[in-house]
Amino acid sequence: MKAFVVSWQFWALLSASFAALTAIFAKIGVANVNSDFATFIRTIVILVVLGAILAATRQFQSFTTISGRTYLFLILSGMATGGSWICYFRALKLGDAARVAPIDKLSVVLVAVFGVVFLREQLSLPNWLGVSLIAAGAVLVAYKG
């Protein structure tokens, strides 16, 4: 069990679980507030919680130890995250969580494609089949018919 807790699979499953809860909690949370303001509140909570985790585990490091390239890509990642959150909360405000979340999870398909194109990662035929099934499944779950 200890080996599982330090595996990427464990953390990926936890991430998926928290993402599912995010959709449900956010759908309820945006009912009576502007979606952008809801995203702002969510961001403050994340900053406070993550700051507490870093302080409690003594994981803060000097900002001068980080390279310019690392800063560039972390800033770009932050901007992409912000864009994703803003769009996600707006979609939840307008649509059903059970339909919005699967479309949002098309990011899995895009990560596979971007990983191959930009990072030169290799996917096998079974991997591509899985990516295709994820795409088809997201569309089918989101379909309102």
C-alpha positions, 0 to 999 in steps of 0.5 A: 500500500505504501508504494501505491501512495507514492505512485503517480497513479494514486495522485492522479486518482486523487486529482480526478476525485477532487476534480469531480468534487470541484464540478459539483461544489462549483455548480452549487457555488455559482448559482447566485454569484457571477462566475468570474467572482466565484473563480476569484474566491476559489483562487484565494482559497487555493492560495491560502491552502497551498501557502499553509501547506508550504509553510507547514512542510517547510517547502518554500524556496528562494525565488532567486533559485528558479531559472528564467525559463522555469518562471516563463513556463510557470507563468504561462501555465498559471495563465492557462490555468486561470483561463481554464478556470474562468471558462469552466466556471462560466460553463458551469453557470450556464450548463449542467455539471454532468455535461460540462465536466466531460467536455472539460475533460477533453483536455485529456485528449488535447494533452495527448495530442500536444504531448506528441506534437510539442514534447515528442512523447510516443503513444502506441496504438492502444494508447491512441485507441484509449484517447479516441474512446475518451473523446467519444465518451466525453461527447456522448456523456455531454450529448443532451438528447 
